[in-house]
Amino acid sequence: MRRRRLSADSGEASEINLTPMLDVVFIMLIFFIVTTSFIKESGVEINRPESSDATPRPSAQVMVALTPEGSVWVDGDVVDIHRIGDVVGELVSEEGGVVIQADRDSTTGLLVDVMDRLREAGVEDVAVAARRGGS
């Protein structure tokens, strides 16, 4: 008889309180959401040119892609060249910058035109992406 009471009592005492663990998980989730920087991807695969002087840009917030066919991609959508300044200007914040991923086979004129339109829209931090490599 005594043995049954001990086993019944130990069954109730062996419950684990999950509330503190859930609190820690939610606090970690909030921390990661707040500290994450969101980058708008261009939405198309680009064959970037190589450069021996390429350096990483941690402040990039918006990616603009230029394809060999002459189309401009922002955030997975094709954007008209005449509207690129307005579209990217809405996406980029004061601290963020824009990285242009020009395909190796795209024209330099298109790259310069996009850069000019971004500067006219008030985007000051503009960079051109390249792969690290070279001689």
C-alpha positions as CSV (number, residue, x, y, z in Angstrom):
1,M,0.0,0.0,0.0
2,R,2.8,2.4,0.9
3,R,4.4,1.7,-2.5
4,R,1.4,2.9,-4.4
5,R,1.3,6.2,-2.6
6,L,4.9,6.9,-3.4
7,S,4.5,6.2,-7.1
8,A,1.4,8.4,-7.3
9,D,3.1,11.2,-5.5
10,S,6.2,11.0,-7.7
11,G,4.1,11.1,-10.8
12,E,2.6,14.4,-9.9
13,A,5.9,15.9,-8.8
14,S,7.6,14.9,-12.1
15,E,5.7,17.4,-14.2
16,I,8.0,20.0,-15.9
17,N,6.9,23.6,-16.0
18,L,7.5,24.8,-19.6
19,T,6.6,28.4,-19.0
20,P,10.1,29.7,-18.4
21,M,11.4,27.9,-21.4
22,L,8.7,29.4,-23.6
23,D,9.5,32.8,-22.2
24,V,13.1,32.4,-23.2
25,V,12.2,31.2,-26.7
26,F,9.9,34.2,-27.3
27,I,12.5,36.7,-26.0
28,M,15.1,35.2,-28.4
29,L,12.6,35.4,-31.2
30,I,12.0,39.0,-30.5
31,F,15.7,39.7,-30.3
32,F,16.4,38.1,-33.7
33,I,13.5,39.9,-35.4
34,V,14.7,43.3,-34.1
35,T,18.4,42.8,-34.9
36,T,17.8,41.4,-38.4
37,S,18.5,43.7,-41.3
38,F,16.2,43.2,-44.2
39,I,17.7,43.2,-47.7
40,K,15.6,43.5,-50.8
41,E,17.0,41.0,-53.3
42,S,17.0,41.7,-57.0
43,G,15.1,38.5,-57.9
44,V,17.2,37.4,-60.9
45,E,20.4,35.4,-61.2
46,I,23.3,37.6,-62.4
47,N,26.8,36.6,-63.7
48,R,28.8,39.3,-62.0
49,P,32.2,40.4,-63.4
50,E,35.3,39.6,-61.4
51,S,37.5,42.2,-59.7
52,S,40.7,41.8,-57.6
53,D,39.7,44.9,-55.6
54,A,36.1,43.9,-54.6
55,T,35.2,44.5,-51.0
56,P,32.1,43.5,-49.0
57,R,29.4,46.1,-48.5
58,P,27.5,45.4,-45.2
59,S,25.2,48.5,-45.6
60,A,23.4,47.3,-48.8
61,Q,19.7,47.4,-48.3
62,V,18.3,47.1,-51.9
63,M,19.7,45.1,-54.7
64,V,19.1,46.2,-58.3
65,A,19.9,43.7,-61.1
66,L,20.7,44.5,-64.7
67,T,20.3,41.6,-67.2
68,P,22.1,41.1,-70.5
69,E,18.8,41.7,-72.3
70,G,18.6,45.2,-70.8
71,S,15.9,44.7,-68.2
72,V,16.1,46.1,-64.6
73,W,15.0,44.0,-61.7
74,V,14.2,45.2,-58.1
75,D,12.7,42.9,-55.4
76,G,11.8,40.2,-57.9
77,D,10.0,42.4,-60.3
78,V,11.0,44.0,-63.6
79,V,11.0,47.8,-63.3
80,D,10.8,50.3,-66.1
81,I,14.1,52.3,-66.4
82,H,12.2,55.6,-66.1
83,R,10.7,54.5,-62.8
84,I,13.8,53.0,-61.2
85,G,14.6,56.1,-59.1
86,D,11.1,56.3,-57.6
87,V,10.8,52.6,-56.9
88,V,14.2,52.2,-55.2
89,G,13.9,55.6,-53.4
90,E,10.8,54.2,-51.6
91,L,12.6,51.0,-50.5
92,V,15.9,52.5,-49.3
93,S,16.2,54.2,-45.9
94,E,18.6,57.0,-44.8
95,E,21.3,54.6,-43.6
96,G,20.9,51.9,-46.3
97,G,22.5,51.7,-49.7
98,V,21.9,50.3,-53.1
99,V,24.0,47.7,-54.8
100,I,23.7,47.3,-58.5
101,Q,24.4,43.8,-59.8
102,A,25.2,44.3,-63.5
103,D,25.6,41.1,-65.5
104,R,28.9,40.7,-67.2
105,D,27.1,40.9,-70.6
106,S,24.9,44.0,-69.8
107,T,25.7,47.3,-71.4
108,T,27.7,50.0,-69.6
109,G,25.2,52.6,-70.8
110,L,22.4,50.9,-68.9
111,L,24.5,50.8,-65.8
112,V,25.3,54.5,-66.0
113,D,21.7,55.4,-66.7
114,V,20.5,53.5,-63.7
115,M,23.1,55.1,-61.5
116,D,22.1,58.6,-62.7
117,R,18.4,57.9,-62.1
118,L,19.2,56.7,-58.5
119,R,21.3,59.7,-57.8
120,E,18.5,62.0,-59.1
121,A,16.1,60.2,-56.7
122,G,18.3,61.1,-53.7
123,V,20.0,57.8,-53.2
124,E,23.6,58.6,-52.3
125,D,25.1,55.2,-51.4
126,V,25.3,53.4,-54.7
127,A,27.8,50.6,-55.4
128,V,28.4,48.1,-58.3
129,A,28.7,44.4,-57.3
130,A,31.6,42.2,-58.5
131,R,33.0,38.8,-57.5
132,R,36.3,38.7,-55.8
133,G,39.0,37.2,-58.0
134,G,41.3,38.2,-60.8
135,S,45.0,38.3,-61.2
